[in-house]
């Protein structure tokens, strides 16, 4: 692979358990306060799918309450639904919107399918007349990125900026413990277009291992090798898209610090393009 060089990842300290109980007192207090004011929730639970007359909707239950996550669409949509047979990590903010499918609306919300199988996550609820989803199927042809909503403009990767070119940083985020997914190719194409236009002499790719502080005070951390996996995947894609400069790859094996506020941002790859 042209110009591709991997450097060793930083060694981590003591390994953090994926389900480490007893988070630090300060972090636990912050999580408890967030739960008390009803604005931010981070939890892992089984997803629940409810049938409707139009399209299935996805829910999850936490602390005796039902929360709405999103609707079933296709891979080009912004919301990627969970699936039965696995728990889901939910990171969201409670909104004051009317309930949907019987669940309190979390907006914004990030959902990540947990890797481990869970045979207890099989709940399907039947359609009920009182639960309706306003859903307009898209016209025939390739999806423009917003499957269900007529009039939504298709998402197009922006054209690379013109000269003079300057060093530029890009950041890609990921689902929990996952590598490249359907939404990443457009982002990588944008980075590659800039690198080619700028005739980049060096591209630095750095992968991070994330962690999330749950509302109940537990810490859930990604697998130790995930930062390296992400960085190498992105570097491989950039090389395949014709980036000619030296691509330097590094990563962190230690989980990022987590405080329960937008921890999903720590599941990332940063790319710096130097003309």
Secondary structure, DSSP 8 states (H G I E B T S, - for coil): -TTEEE---B--SS---TTB-S--HHHHHHHHHHHHTTSEEEEEEEEEEE--SSS-EEEEEETTEEEEEEE---TTSS-----TTEEEEEEEEE--S--BTTBEEEEEEEEEEEEEE-TT---EE---TT---------SSS--S-TT-TT-----------SS---EEEEEE--TT----TTHHHHHHHHHHHHHHTT-SEEEEEEEE-EEE-TTS-EEE--TTHHHHHHHHHHHHHHHTT--SEEEEEEEEEE----SSSGGGGSEEEEEEE-
